Amino acid sequence: MSDAAQPTAAEVRAAAEAVKAALDRHLAAVERRTGDDDPAVYEAFNALAAAAEAYDERLYDRYDEVTPFEIPGADDSLPPYAGPEEPHALSVLIRRDYAVVEPQRLIAQAQRIAAVDREEDGAGTAHAALGVLFGEYEPDEIASRHKEFGLEEGDSTLWVEAAEELPEPGEWLPAPFDHADPERIVCRFDISSVFDDEADDDLEDQARGA
């Protein structure tokens, strides 16, 4: 694609904002649903899928990047939604996997943090360094700077689970991930290199058929 035909950075940003708005509308439709076949939920689902696809296209055209997000559909691994029709609370469940590929870099970064904080007990092992790192930075910042810390990204997933009310304080802290209910998942977003492999296979199949 020529530079003249590329979307502008502002158009990419607008497409990202459209995805956020569509996500909010989808959740609102689910909260107000009147039955299993509520047309408003169906329309909001399709609008979210279309907004995500448009954003993916603009992101690729402008920056040569993709977003391997999957919006659950009939063929997804999640069962049909069976949560509350009008959720009054939600839980956001996030898992991110990393490989420690440069332990010395990880330890060096943690020792720098410990020196700034004037902590006598530095981070001489990868185990201690991870504790220092995650104690200093928010998980989102670590995700955006993982290479600086000697980490390599693996699979990640984000689930939005609807609930009728918030749990009691401290109720789930001993086992925070044991009670996730797939039937209450409003939406999920997965990132995995397997999606890249599948895309490569599709391109190879298309090339063979050409």
N, C-alpha and C positions, 0 to 999 in steps of 0.2 A: 504494500500500500504506500502511496506517495505521502510525503509530509503534508501536502496541501489537503489531503483527504482525512488526515488523522483528527480525532476529536481533540479538543483543547483540554488542558488540565482542569479548567472550570467545568467542562461538560462531564469529565470523569467524576469530579467531586459531586456534581449534581446527581449523577446516576447513583453514587453511593448514598446520598441523602434520600433518594427515592426508595432504596432498599430498606433503610431504617424506617421510613414512613410506612412502607408496605408491611413491614414486620409488626409495627404497632397496630395497624389496621387489622391485620390477621388475628392478633391476640385479642383485640377488642371484639371482633366478630365471634371468636370462640367463646369469649366470656358471655356474649349475649345470645348464644345459639339457642334455638328453640327445639332442636331435635337432631337425630343422627344425620339427616339429609338436609340440613339448613342450607339454602342456596347462598346466603350471605357468606357463610364460611367457605363454601366452594369457590365463590367469586374472589374472596380475599386470598385464598390459597393460590389461585391462578395468577392474581395480580402480583403476589409475592414472587412466584416463580418467574414471571415475565420481567419484573424489576431486577431480580438477581441475574437473569440471563443478559439483560441489557447492560448491566454494570460490568459483567464479565467480558462482554464484547468490547466495550469502550476501554476497559483497563488493558486488554490485550492489544488493541489497536494503538493505544497511546504509549504504553510502557512495556509491551511484550511480556506481560504477566497475566496469570490466570488465578481464579479463586475456586478451588475444588470443593465448593460447598454443595451439599446435597440436601434438597428439600424433600422430606419424606412423602412418598406417594403410596399408591396401592401395592406396588411391588417392593416397597422398602422392608427392611427387617423389623421395623417397629409394628406392633399390632395396632388395630384401629383405636383411635382415641376414645377412652372411656372415663375421662376425668370429669370434674364438676363443670356444669354448663356455664356457671358464673364464678370463676375462680376469684378468690379474695386474697390470694397469696401465690407466690411462685418461688421455686428453687432453681438456681442456675448451677448445674453440675459441670465441672470442667476437668478434663484430664489432658495433660501434655507430657509426652515422653521425650527424654533426652538421652543421648549417649555421651559419656565423658570421654572425649577423643583427645583432649590435651590436658591431662591432670596437672601438669606443672603450671600451665597458664591459669587454670582454675585456682590453684594454691596461691600463686603470685597475686592474683586479684584479691583474694580473701585476706592475704597478709597485708596488702596495702590498706584495705578497709580497717583491719584490726589496728594498724599503726596510727591511722587517723583518729580512731576512737580511743587510742592509748590503752588498749587491752593487752595485758601481759601475756595471756594465753593466746598465741597466734593461731594460725590455721596451717599446721604442718602436714596434715593429711587431707586427702580428698573428702573424706567423711566430714571432718571439721570444717573444711572450706565451704562445703555445700550449706552447712548450718549458718555460717557467717553470711554467705551470699544471699540466701533466701530470707535472712533476718534483716538485711540492709535494703533490698530492692523488692518492689512489688512484682508479682509473677508476670504481669504484662510487660514490664520493663526488661525482665530477664528474657522473655520471649523475643523481644525486638533486638536485644543485644547479645544473644546466646553465643555467637561466635567469639565475642570479646572474652567470654568466660570459659572458653575451651569446650563448649557443648555443641552437639549436633542434634538438630530436631528429628524426632521420630513422628509417629502418628499423634494426632490430637483430636479431641471431640468436645463439643459443647451441647448440653441438653438443657432445655427450658421445660421444667416440670410444673404443672399447675397444681394448686392445692386449694382447699376450701378455707383454711386458716393457717396462720403461722404456728409452728410447733412451740411448745413451752420452752422457755430459755434453758439451754443446756440439755434438752431432751435427746438430741441425736449426736451430741459431741463424742460419746464413747465409740460410736460406729457410724460416722457421717455418711457413708456411701452404701450402707447395707439395705436401705429401705427405698431405693429408687424404683419407681414403678413405670415400666415402659408404656403402660396404657394411659398414663397421665402426661406423657410428653407432648407438648404443644408443637415444638419444632426442634431440630437438631442440625448441627453443622459439623461435618467431618473433614479432616485434612489428612491425607495419606499419600505416600509415593505410589501406592498401588493404583491410584487414579491416573497418575502420569503413565504408568505401564499400560493401563487399559487404553489410554488415548494413543499411545505409540502403536499398540496392536491394531487399533482401528485405522490408523494412517497406513500401516503396512497392508492391511486387507484392501483398503481403497486403492493403493498403488498396484496391487496384484490384479485388481479388477479393471484397472484402466487399460 
